[in-house]
Amino acid sequence: MKVLIADPIAQDGIEAIRAHGEVDVKLKMSPDELVAMIGDYDALVVRSETKVSQEVIEAGRRLQVIGRAGVGVDNIDVEAATRRGIVVVNAPTGNTIAAAEHTIALMFAMARHIPQANALLRSGEWRRHEFVGIEVRNKTLGIIGLGNVGSEVARRAKGLEMHIIAHDPFVSLEYARALGVELVSLEELLKESDFITVHTPLTGVTKGLIGAKELAKVKPTVRLINCARGGIIDEEALVKAIEKGKVAGAAIDVFVEEPVRESILFKSDRIVVTPHLGASTAEAQTNVALDVAEQIVAVLKGQPARYAVNAPFIPPETLSVLAPFLGVAQQVGRLLSQLAEGQMSIIAIKYEGEIANYDTAVLKAAIIGGLLEAICEERVNLVNANIIAQKRGLKIREQKEPICEIYGNLITLEVTTSVGVTTVAGTVMRGEPHIVRVNSYWIDVVPTGGYFIFSDHRDRPGLIGAVGTILGNVDINISSMQLGRLEPRGPALLVLALDEPIGDEQREQLLAIPDIYTIKLVKL
């Protein structure tokens, strides 16, 4: 694997990726430089500085995963990545505490005029009477967004003996109650709060969430904090409200354009500004770097990511059960694609055993990926498996049976084509994938990553010896053999694992053996 790191991240994260592949760190690249370079890499890691546009994504012909060492992904064209089957991951919890603590720090900075007093004293002025502050105890804190950071802010504010209200339509009353928070409408929050802090992502809905109309409803003593994303609070409207005495002050850590060196927000002494420091603690930088590194390595190894933005979330308890079956799911699809003939139309997947009790989307993606990898231009994964199947007009049907009569768990793939139906089934035994069924034949083949011959024939004495003679004459070694039959001297399936592949000449010689009907060379 080859990984490009385009923004600064903690060295621990770099070393975690380097343990599994090649890493290049190239900072402050222009968009054109990134487009020219990205085609050689399997993964890209950024923070907030680098913009990952559609042009960058289309140039990344090898790109499998984009990692954002932080919470938001508004600098990444997630839709374009999804279309290309590129997983986008972030680190939504690594900097949670840092962002929450910075929010509290900015609240105190405003309440006690710390930046202004510091600047004035350093200039030689002792004017303490100008900096009479307020206590935060018994004040009302309004939190917009009770996600990871918003919830941690609430917990800390509770310890400061503040009254906490919040607006978030996507949390339950029980959750808010457990935090000691009262859920209210946005309008009520604006009217009642002494401090207002926002903790939402920047989306079409939240952009300009607090503008002139909303600021007209607040107390003149209110102070606003934004450690989330620039643009959630309208910058011009905020400055005008402060200048007119409609708002007492603000503390802003994020901006519409970053990095920023000139801003309307810098003109008012009643606005405290910091250069996007919410996640800037040594602990947070290490946490987010390691979170992203772990996910980058997982995706490049064909495993699901814990915080994939454009893929379904897989709970750890589900992943622990299903992870051993990812390999066999992919091998089942890969084998069937090489055995089936004709035009595919229907893909039927059956899950039996304990795995049937879980969300098997990740297994379906692995199956479809294995089935289509040899003929599909796009990289198939959990992100785009359904999209690719639909684009190809393939119908996917899934069935689940919580009890498996033969094995603890079994994955069966049945594909209908214009020629007929082909079936392959697999399971996990002793910690490794096993192919245990091909059409009507029960076998036990371990897909070792080499070459195999699958041969339909009539069971009779001498046939296997004839096959061995032909292969031995060209010095092709047979490492293992499996035979499945329906009845003595009846239809049978021979599976040979080979150290080297056979050529066209050997294939024709094998087909010339009486009672051999098909010879298929398979790579697993």
Residue pairs with C-beta under 8 A, 6 or more apart in sequence:
1 20
1 21
1 22
1 42
1 43
1 297
1 300
2 21
2 22
2 24
2 40
2 41
2 42
2 43
2 62
3 17
3 21
3 22
3 23
3 24
3 41
3 42
3 43
3 44
3 45
3 296
4 24
4 26
4 37
4 38
4 41
4 43
4 44
4 45
5 14
5 17
5 23
5 24
5 25
5 26
5 45
6 26
6 27
6 29
6 34
6 44
6 45
6 46
6 49
6 50
7 27
7 45
7 46
7 47
7 48
7 49
7 50
7 69
8 27
8 47
9 45
9 47
9 69
9 285
9 288
9 289
9 292
10 285
10 286
10 288
10 289
10 290
11 289
12 286
12 289
12 290
12 293
13 45
13 69
13 286
13 288
13 289
13 290
13 292
13 293
14 23
14 25
14 289
14 293
16 289
16 290
16 293
16 294
16 297
17 23
17 43
17 45
17 293
17 296
17 297
20 297
20 300
20 301
21 42
21 297
21 300
24 41
26 37
28 49
29 37
29 50
31 51
31 53
31 55
31 56
34 50
34 56
35 55
35 56
35 59
36 59
38 44
38 56
38 59
38 60
38 63
39 59
39 60
39 61
39 62
40 62
41 60
41 62
41 63
42 62
42 63
42 64
42 65
42 300
43 63
43 64
43 65
43 66
43 67
43 296
43 299
43 300
44 52
44 56
44 60
44 63
44 65
44 66
44 67
45 66
45 67
45 68
45 69
45 292
45 293
45 296
46 52
46 66
46 67
46 68
46 69
46 75
46 76
47 68
47 69
47 70
48 70
48 72
48 75
48 258
48 276
49 75
49 258
49 259
50 75
51 75
52 66
52 75
52 76
52 77
52 81
53 77
53 80
54 77
54 80
56 77
57 63
57 66
57 77
57 80
57 81
57 84
57 86
58 80
58 84
60 84
60 86
63 84
63 86
64 86
64 87
64 299
64 300
64 379
64 381
65 86
65 87
65 88
65 89
65 295
65 296
65 299
65 300
65 305
66 76
66 81
66 86
66 87
66 88
66 89
67 89
67 90
67 292
67 293
67 295
67 296
68 75
68 76
68 88
68 89
68 90
68 91
68 292
68 309
69 90
69 91
69 288
69 289
69 291
69 292
70 90
70 91
70 95
70 279
70 288
71 90
71 91
71 92
71 95
71 99
71 148
71 149
71 201
71 279
72 90
72 201
72 202
72 229
73 88
73 90
73 309
74 201
74 202
74 229
76 88
78 88
78 309
78 310
81 87
81 88
81 310
81 383
82 88
82 310
82 383
82 384
82 387
83 384
83 387
84 378
84 379
84 384
85 378
85 379
85 380
85 381
85 383
85 384
85 388
86 379
86 383
87 299
87 305
87 308
87 310
87 311
87 381
87 382
87 383
88 308
88 309
88 310
89 292
89 295
89 296
89 299
89 305
89 306
89 307
89 308
89 309
90 292
90 307
90 309
91 287
91 288
91 289
91 291
91 292
91 307
92 148
92 307
93 148
93 287
93 291
93 307
94 279
94 284
94 287
94 288
94 289
94 290
94 291
95 278
95 279
95 281
95 284
95 285
95 287
95 288
96 148
96 149
96 152
97 152
97 283
97 284
98 278
98 279
98 280
98 281
98 283
98 284
99 149
99 152
99 199
99 227
99 278
99 279
99 284
100 149
100 152
100 153
100 155
100 156
101 156
101 281
102 227
102 253
102 274
102 277
102 278
102 280
103 149
103 153
103 197
103 199
103 225
103 227
103 278
104 153
104 156
104 157
104 160
106 225
106 227
106 251
106 253
106 272
106 274
107 136
107 141
107 195
107 197
107 223
107 225
107 251
108 114
108 136
109 115
109 251
109 272
110 195
110 223
110 225
110 249
110 250
110 251
110 272
111 133
111 134
111 135
111 136
111 223
112 131
112 133
113 130
113 131
113 133
115 272
116 131
116 269
117 128
117 131
120 127
120 130
136 157
136 160
136 162
136 195
137 160
137 161
137 162
138 161
138 162
138 163
139 162
139 163
139 194
139 195
140 162
140 163
140 164
140 165
140 192
140 193
140 194
140 195
141 153
141 154
141 157
141 162
141 163
141 164
141 165
141 193
141 194
141 195
141 196
141 197
142 165
142 166
142 167
142 189
142 190
142 192
142 193
142 195
142 196
142 197
143 150
143 153
143 154
143 157
143 164
143 165
143 166
143 167
143 168
143 181
143 197
143 199
144 150
144 166
144 167
144 168
144 186
144 189
144 196
144 197
144 198
144 199
144 200
144 209
144 210
145 166
145 167
145 168
145 198
145 199
145 200
145 228
146 154
146 166
146 168
146 171
146 175
146 176
146 179
146 181
146 199
147 168
147 199
147 200
149 199
149 227
149 228
150 166
150 168
150 197
150 199
151 179
153 197
153 199
154 164
154 166
154 179
154 180
154 181
155 179
157 164
158 164
158 179
158 180
164 179
164 180
164 181
164 182
165 181
165 182
165 183
165 184
165 188
165 189
165 192
165 193
166 176
166 181
166 182
166 183
166 184
166 189
167 183
167 184
167 185
167 186
167 189
168 176
168 183
171 183
173 183
176 182
176 183
184 192
186 214
187 217
189 196
190 196
190 210
190 214
190 217
190 218
191 217
191 218
191 219
193 218
193 219
193 222
194 219
194 221
194 222
194 223
195 222
195 223
195 224
195 225
196 210
196 218
196 222
196 223
196 224
196 225
197 224
197 225
197 226
197 227
198 209
198 210
198 224
198 225
198 226
198 228
198 232
198 233
199 227
199 228
200 206
200 209
200 228
200 229
200 232
201 228
201 229
202 228
202 229
202 230
202 231
202 232
206 229
206 232
207 231
207 232
208 231
208 232
208 234
209 232
209 233
210 224
210 232
210 233
210 234
210 237
210 238
211 233
211 234
211 237
212 234
212 237
212 240
212 241
215 237
215 238
215 241
215 246
215 247
216 241
216 246
218 241
218 246
218 247
220 245
220 246
220 247
220 248
221 248
222 247
222 248
223 247
223 248
223 249
223 250
223 251
224 233
224 238
224 247
224 249
224 250
224 251
225 250
225 251
225 252
226 232
226 233
226 250
226 251
226 252
226 253
226 254
227 253
227 254
227 278
228 254
229 254
230 252
230 254
230 255
230 256
230 257
230 258
231 256
233 250
233 252
235 252
235 255
235 256
235 263
235 264
235 265
236 264
238 247
238 250
238 265
238 271
239 264
239 265
239 267
239 268
239 271
241 247
242 248
242 249
242 250
242 268
242 270
242 271
243 268
248 270
249 270
249 271
249 272
250 265
250 270
250 271
250 272
251 271
251 272
251 273
251 274
252 265
252 271
252 272
252 273
252 274
253 273
253 274
253 275
253 276
253 277
253 278
254 276
254 278
255 263
255 265
255 276
258 276
259 275
260 275
263 273
265 271
265 273
266 273
279 285
279 288
291 306
291 307
294 306
295 305
295 306
295 307
295 308
298 304
298 305
298 306
299 305
299 308
299 381
302 326
302 330
302 366
303 323
303 326
304 311
304 314
304 319
304 326
304 362
304 382
305 311
306 314
306 316
307 313
308 382
308 383
310 383
311 381
311 382
311 383
312 359
312 361
312 362
312 382
314 322
314 359
314 361
314 362
318 358
318 359
319 362
321 354
321 355
321 358
322 355
322 358
322 360
322 362
322 363
324 428
324 431
325 355
325 363
325 409
325 411
325 428
326 362
326 363
326 366
327 366
327 428
327 432
327 433
328 411
328 426
328 427
328 428
328 433
328 434
328 435
329 363
329 364
329 366
329 367
329 370
329 411
329 426
330 366
330 367
330 369
330 370
331 370
331 426
331 433
331 435
331 447
331 524
332 367
332 370
332 411
332 412
332 413
332 424
332 425
332 426
332 435
333 366
333 367
333 368
333 369
333 370
333 371
333 372
333 373
333 413
334 370
334 371
334 373
334 374
334 447
334 524
335 370
335 424
335 435
335 438
335 447
335 522
335 524
336 371
336 413
336 415
336 422
336 423
336 424
337 370
337 371
337 372
337 373
337 374
337 375
338 374
338 520
338 522
338 523
339 422
339 424
339 438
339 454
339 520
339 522
340 415
340 417
340 419
340 422
341 417
341 419
341 420
341 422
342 417
342 418
342 419
342 420
343 417
343 418
344 392
344 394
344 415
344 416
344 417
345 393
345 394
345 395
345 416
345 417
345 418
346 394
346 395
346 397
346 415
346 416
347 367
347 368
347 371
347 389
347 394
347 395
347 396
347 397
347 413
347 414
347 415
348 396
348 397
348 398
348 399
348 413
348 414
348 415
348 416
349 363
349 364
349 367
349 396
349 397
349 398
349 399
349 411
349 412
349 413
349 414
350 398
350 399
350 400
350 401
350 410
350 411
350 412
350 413
350 414
351 360
351 363
351 398
351 399
351 400
351 401
351 409
351 410
351 411
352 400
352 401
352 402
352 403
352 404
352 407
352 409
352 410
352 411
352 412
353 401
353 402
353 403
353 404
353 407
353 408
353 409
353 410
354 402
354 408
354 409
355 363
355 409
355 411
356 400
356 401
356 402
357 400
357 402
360 398
360 400
361 382
362 382
363 411
364 385
364 396
364 398
365 380
365 381
365 382
365 383
365 385
367 411
367 413
368 380
368 385
368 388
368 389
368 396
369 380
369 381
369 385
371 413
371 415
372 380
372 388
372 389
372 392
373 380
376 388
378 384
378 388
380 388
386 396
389 396
404 410
406 436
407 427
407 429
407 436
408 427
409 427
409 428
410 425
410 426
410 427
410 436
411 425
411 426
411 427
412 423
412 424
412 425
412 437
413 423
413 424
413 425
414 421
414 422
414 423
415 421
415 422
415 423
422 439
423 437
423 438
423 439
423 440
424 435
424 437
424 438
425 435
425 436
425 437
426 433
426 434
426 435
426 436
426 437
427 433
427 434
427 436
428 434
432 446
433 446
433 447
434 444
434 445
434 446
435 443
435 444
435 445
435 446
435 447
436 442
436 443
436 444
436 445
437 443
438 454
438 484
438 493
438 495
439 493
440 486
440 491
441 484
441 485
441 486
441 492
441 493
442 484
443 482
443 483
443 484
443 493
443 495
444 482
445 452
445 482
445 495
445 497
446 480
447 524
448 479
448 497
448 524
449 524
450 479
450 497
450 498
450 499
450 523
450 524
451 497
451 498
451 499
451 500
451 501
451 502
451 521
451 522
451 523
452 495
452 496
452 497
452 498
452 521
452 522
452 523
452 524
453 494
453 495
453 496
453 498
453 502
453 510
453 519
453 520
453 521
453 522
454 493
454 494
454 495
454 518
454 519
454 520
454 522
455 467
455 493
455 494
455 495
455 496
455 510
455 516
455 517
455 518
455 519
455 520
456 491
456 492
456 493
456 516
456 517
456 518
457 463
457 492
457 493
457 494
457 515
457 516
457 517
458 489
458 490
458 491
458 492
458 515
458 517
459 483
459 485
459 487
459 488
459 489
459 490
459 491
459 492
460 489
460 515
463 494
463 513
463 514
463 515
463 516
464 481
464 483
464 494
466 513
467 494
467 496
467 510
467 513
467 516
468 478
470 506
470 509
470 510
470 513
471 477
471 478
471 496
471 498
471 502
471 506
474 502
474 503
474 506
476 498
476 499
476 500
476 502
476 506
477 498
477 499
477 500
478 496
478 497
478 498
478 499
479 497
479 498
479 499
480 496
480 497
481 494
481 495
481 496
481 497
482 494
482 495
483 492
483 493
483 494
483 495
484 492
484 493
484 495
485 491
485 492
485 493
486 492
501 521
501 523
502 510
502 521
507 519
507 521
510 516
510 519
511 518
511 519
